[in-house]
Every structure is written in structure tokens, then in C-alpha cells.
Amino acid sequence: MRLIEQDMDAQWNLREHHKRICLFPIPTIPRLGPKARDGAIYLSGALFALGWWFFIDAVVRSKNWNYDDGFKSVSVEFVDWVPGICSTLGMIVVSCIDKAALRGDTFSFSSGGGTSIAWRARVYLFVGFALMAGGLAGSVSVLCIKYILPDYGEIFTFWGICNVIQNAAIMSSAAILWVAQSTESEYQYSFAI
């Protein structure tokens, strides 16, 4: 048994890297510097704009499409807009929550009779994430039900894919913005609620 442990220690260099959690070496992330928070906020905004750009591109293409080529008539309608609107509203709700209210269980002694602010903030956070998840699920549903099942063709399926890309970009944007806003200093990123 001791021979197996020594062989494993030699193979994975466990004695040298005793602070490592995983057996496989995980690459280290380089320090991003003092402007990392600003860069993450700009990246978040760029993802948000890129998501809406994909969807608006699909809307413009669907309105200017020439249906005289023998293709079935399908276009981007209000049902295609609803998932993006839900995801955008969810991102706004999540971004507007005070992160300090989530951490503590402070009580407000105003007219509410001592109700917990943290509980309310967590409910709003849940509603925001539920709106974003519902938007992504709705865009996948619209893609499958409206564009893939009727078999309109790959050209029209692209419009549904743009809707999914839009919602995935908005959710990614919200996650990056959450991490960027959760920093207490310019060198610390916290993934905790």
C-alpha cells in the first residue's frame, strides 16, 4: 500500500504541490490589473448590445425577405420579442439589487413592522434570475416550435437561433456584470451572493 502511495506521489508531484486541491494541475489566471472591473463592465455592455444586435438583424431580415422564391411565409412577430424583453427585464432587476442587502439579515423598523430587507432582496434576485431563465427557455421554445418543427428551412431557422443567441448573451452579460459589481476592491472578485 505504501508503495502505491509513493508511486502516486511521484507521478502527480503531490509532495511538492501540497496546497493544490485537484490532482490535475489547473492553470492559474493571470492578474488582470486595476482596470479589470471596468473591463468586465464594458464586456458586459458589449455582450448585451451584441445580443440585441443579433435579434434586430433577424427582425430586419424577416421584414425584408422576398417570399416569391417559393418558401413558406414566416416572419418575426411579437412572440419572438417576448423572450428578449423578459431577459432584459431580468437583467435590470438583478443589476438594480443592492448587493449589501443580500449578505446581511438586517431589519428595517419602518412601517413594515421589522421585515427582513435581505429576504426581500433575495426574492427580487430570484425574480430577476427567473425572468432571465424564462427568457432563455422561451427563446428555445420559440426556436423549436416556430422554426424547427414546421421545417421552413435553414434560412428561417437562423431567425430562431438569433433569438437564442440574444437571450444567452443577455444572461452572460448579467452574470459578468454581477461579478464586476460584486467586487469590493479592484483586485477582488466574489462569486458569492
C-alpha positions as CSV (number, residue, x, y, z in Angstrom):
1,M,0.0,0.0,0.0
2,R,2.8,2.4,0.9
3,L,4.5,1.6,-2.5
4,I,1.3,2.6,-4.3
5,E,1.2,5.9,-2.4
6,Q,4.8,6.7,-3.2
7,D,4.2,5.9,-6.8
8,M,1.2,8.1,-6.9
9,D,3.1,10.9,-5.1
10,A,5.9,10.7,-7.6
11,Q,3.5,10.6,-10.6
12,W,1.4,13.6,-9.6
13,N,4.1,15.5,-7.6
14,L,1.8,15.7,-4.6
15,R,4.5,16.3,-2.1
16,E,5.7,19.4,-4.0
17,H,2.2,20.8,-4.6
18,H,0.5,20.0,-1.2
19,K,-1.6,23.2,-1.5
20,R,-3.3,22.0,-4.6
21,I,-6.9,20.8,-4.3
22,C,-7.2,18.8,-7.6
23,L,-4.9,16.1,-8.8
24,F,-4.8,17.6,-12.2
25,P,-2.9,20.9,-12.5
26,I,-5.3,23.8,-13.1
27,P,-3.8,26.8,-15.0
28,T,-3.6,30.0,-13.0
29,I,-5.4,33.0,-14.1
30,P,-3.0,36.0,-14.6
31,R,-3.7,39.2,-12.6
32,L,-5.8,41.4,-14.7
33,G,-4.7,44.7,-13.1
34,P,-6.5,47.6,-11.6
35,K,-8.8,48.2,-14.6
36,A,-10.3,44.7,-14.7
37,R,-13.6,45.8,-13.1
38,D,-14.0,48.5,-15.8
39,G,-13.1,46.0,-18.5
40,A,-15.7,43.5,-17.2
41,I,-18.4,46.2,-17.2
42,Y,-17.5,47.1,-20.8
43,L,-17.6,43.4,-21.8
44,S,-21.0,43.1,-20.2
45,G,-22.3,46.0,-22.1
46,A,-20.8,44.7,-25.3
47,L,-22.5,41.3,-24.8
48,F,-25.8,42.9,-24.1
49,A,-25.5,45.1,-27.3
50,L,-24.3,42.1,-29.4
51,G,-27.3,40.0,-28.2
52,W,-29.8,42.7,-29.2
53,W,-27.9,43.3,-32.5
54,F,-28.3,39.6,-33.5
55,F,-32.1,39.8,-32.8
56,I,-32.6,43.1,-34.6
57,D,-30.7,41.7,-37.6
58,A,-33.1,38.8,-37.7
59,V,-36.1,41.2,-37.4
60,V,-34.8,43.3,-40.3
61,R,-34.1,40.3,-42.4
62,S,-37.5,38.8,-41.8
63,K,-39.3,42.1,-42.8
64,N,-37.3,42.5,-45.9
65,W,-37.4,38.8,-47.0
66,N,-38.6,38.1,-50.6
67,Y,-41.2,35.3,-50.3
68,D,-41.6,34.9,-54.0
69,D,-39.0,32.2,-54.1
70,G,-41.5,29.5,-53.1
71,F,-40.7,29.5,-49.4
72,K,-43.4,29.3,-46.8
73,S,-44.3,32.6,-45.2
74,V,-42.9,33.0,-41.7
75,S,-41.7,36.2,-40.0
76,V,-40.5,37.5,-36.7
77,E,-43.6,38.6,-34.7
78,F,-44.3,39.7,-31.1
79,V,-43.9,36.2,-29.8
80,D,-40.3,36.4,-30.8
81,W,-39.8,39.6,-28.9
82,V,-41.2,38.4,-25.6
83,P,-38.1,36.2,-24.5
84,G,-35.7,39.1,-25.1
85,I,-37.9,41.5,-23.2
86,C,-38.1,39.1,-20.3
87,S,-34.4,38.6,-20.2
88,T,-33.7,42.3,-20.4
89,L,-36.2,43.0,-17.6
90,G,-34.5,40.2,-15.5
91,M,-31.1,41.8,-16.1
92,I,-32.4,45.2,-15.0
93,V,-33.9,43.7,-11.8
94,V,-30.7,41.8,-11.0
95,S,-28.5,44.8,-11.7
96,C,-30.6,47.1,-9.5
97,I,-30.3,45.0,-6.3
98,D,-28.1,46.3,-3.6
99,K,-25.5,43.5,-3.0
100,A,-25.0,44.5,0.6
101,A,-28.7,43.9,1.3
102,L,-28.3,40.2,0.2
103,R,-25.5,39.5,2.6
104,G,-26.9,40.6,5.9
105,D,-30.1,39.9,7.7
106,T,-30.6,43.5,8.7
107,F,-34.0,44.5,9.8
108,S,-35.9,47.6,8.9
109,F,-38.0,49.2,11.7
110,S,-40.1,51.3,9.4
111,S,-43.8,50.9,8.7
112,G,-43.2,47.3,7.7
113,G,-43.1,46.1,11.3
114,G,-39.5,44.7,11.2
115,T,-39.5,42.7,8.0
116,S,-36.2,41.5,6.7
117,I,-34.6,43.5,3.9
118,A,-32.3,40.6,2.9
119,W,-35.4,38.4,2.4
120,R,-36.9,40.9,0.0
121,A,-33.7,41.4,-1.8
122,R,-33.4,37.6,-2.3
123,V,-36.9,37.4,-3.6
124,Y,-36.2,40.2,-6.1
125,L,-33.0,38.4,-7.1
126,F,-34.9,35.2,-7.6
127,V,-37.5,37.0,-9.8
128,G,-34.7,38.6,-11.9
129,F,-33.0,35.3,-12.5
130,A,-36.4,33.6,-13.1
131,L,-37.1,36.2,-15.8
132,M,-33.8,35.6,-17.5
133,A,-34.2,31.8,-17.3
134,G,-37.7,32.1,-18.6
135,G,-36.5,34.3,-21.5
136,L,-33.9,31.7,-22.4
137,A,-36.3,28.9,-22.2
138,G,-38.9,30.8,-24.1
139,S,-36.4,31.5,-26.9
140,V,-35.5,27.9,-27.2
141,S,-39.2,27.0,-27.2
142,V,-39.9,29.6,-30.0
143,L,-37.0,28.2,-31.9
144,C,-38.2,24.6,-31.7
145,I,-42.0,25.2,-32.1
146,K,-42.0,28.0,-34.6
147,Y,-38.9,27.4,-36.7
148,I,-37.6,23.8,-36.4
149,L,-40.8,21.7,-36.2
150,P,-42.7,23.2,-39.2
151,D,-39.5,22.7,-41.3
152,Y,-39.4,26.1,-43.0
153,G,-35.8,25.7,-43.9
154,E,-32.4,26.6,-42.5
155,I,-32.8,30.2,-43.6
156,F,-35.7,30.8,-41.3
157,T,-34.2,28.7,-38.5
158,F,-31.5,31.3,-38.3
159,W,-34.0,33.8,-37.0
160,G,-34.9,31.5,-34.1
161,I,-31.2,30.9,-33.5
162,C,-30.6,34.6,-33.3
163,N,-33.3,34.8,-30.6
164,V,-31.5,32.1,-28.5
165,I,-28.2,33.9,-29.1
166,Q,-29.8,37.1,-27.9
167,N,-31.0,35.6,-24.6
168,A,-27.8,33.7,-23.9
169,A,-25.8,36.9,-24.5
170,I,-28.1,38.8,-22.1
171,M,-27.7,36.2,-19.4
172,S,-24.0,36.1,-19.8
173,S,-23.9,39.9,-19.7
174,A,-25.9,39.8,-16.4
175,A,-23.5,37.3,-14.9
176,I,-20.4,39.3,-15.9
177,L,-22.0,42.5,-14.6
178,W,-22.9,40.7,-11.3
179,V,-19.4,39.6,-10.7
180,A,-18.0,43.0,-11.7
181,Q,-20.3,44.9,-9.4
182,S,-19.7,42.4,-6.5
183,T,-16.1,43.5,-6.2
184,E,-15.2,45.3,-3.0
185,S,-11.8,46.4,-4.3
186,E,-10.3,46.4,-7.8
187,Y,-8.4,43.2,-7.1
188,Q,-11.0,41.0,-5.6
189,Y,-13.9,39.1,-7.4
190,S,-16.5,37.5,-5.3
191,F,-18.9,34.8,-6.7
192,A,-20.9,34.6,-3.5
193,I,-24.3,36.0,-3.0
